[in-house]
Amino acid sequence: SYVLTQPPSVSVAPGVTASITCGGNNIGSRSVQWYQQKPGQAPVLVIYYDRDRPSGIPERFSGSSSGNTATLTISRVEAGDEADYYCQVWEASIDHVIFGGGTKLTVL
Amino acid sequence: QVQLMQSGAEVREPGASVQVSCKTSGYTFSAHYIHWVRQAPGQGLEWMGRINPKSGGTSYAQKFRDWVTMTTDTSISTAHIELSGLKSGDTAVYYCVRGIVAGPHIWFDLWGHGTLVTVSS
């Protein structure tokens, strides 16, 4: 079955750029979504279709995908961005949704 | 207001069953699949399956196929998930989620607040 691999944690200082990766076999050929989850809350969609942002999501959030890696980039990181981030794809051949294991973003 | 409102927290003993409900509002219920995602304490997100409210057709992840049943009641725009033969490892927050489909792409744009199911003797 298809597997998405994320680093367990990423730490950055406020104001810099954070990059969270999501690895998968030929992931660049799929549509990748990203969700932000803060403690005690439901996840929120921050990127869909590799790079599109839902309304209300700051421009600081961007996405890209190529080859075997998709990347969520958060520019000018703020303390409020501290959360868990999950990537997601759809395995169309078996009509299953797959999540990555999640990455905890810590703002130092 | 577009939202998914889930039923309240439940406590069950091992071997019991539980039903979690998800009442939708603010959009055409039959227009979008409802998915269920669970999250065990301190763990990541796990997709359980989905249901097509228009046809009732379902697709379950392999590990849930034999003990999870998803249904909908279109008359009240509500989705349900029934979990049977509960084990302590099924203790988790269960989310209902609206799925948006665009060609070969699916994403989740609307999440319920989650329902904590605790399995304990």
Interface residues (C-beta under 8 A of the other chain):
Chain A: S31 Q33 Y35 Q37 A42 P43 V44 L45 Y48 Y49 P54 D84 Y86 Q88 W90 A92 D95 H96 V97 I98 F99 G100 G101 G102
Chain B: H35 V37 G44 L45 E46 W47 R50 S59 A61 Y95 G99 I100 A102 P104 H105 I106 W107 F108 D109 W111 G112 H113 G114
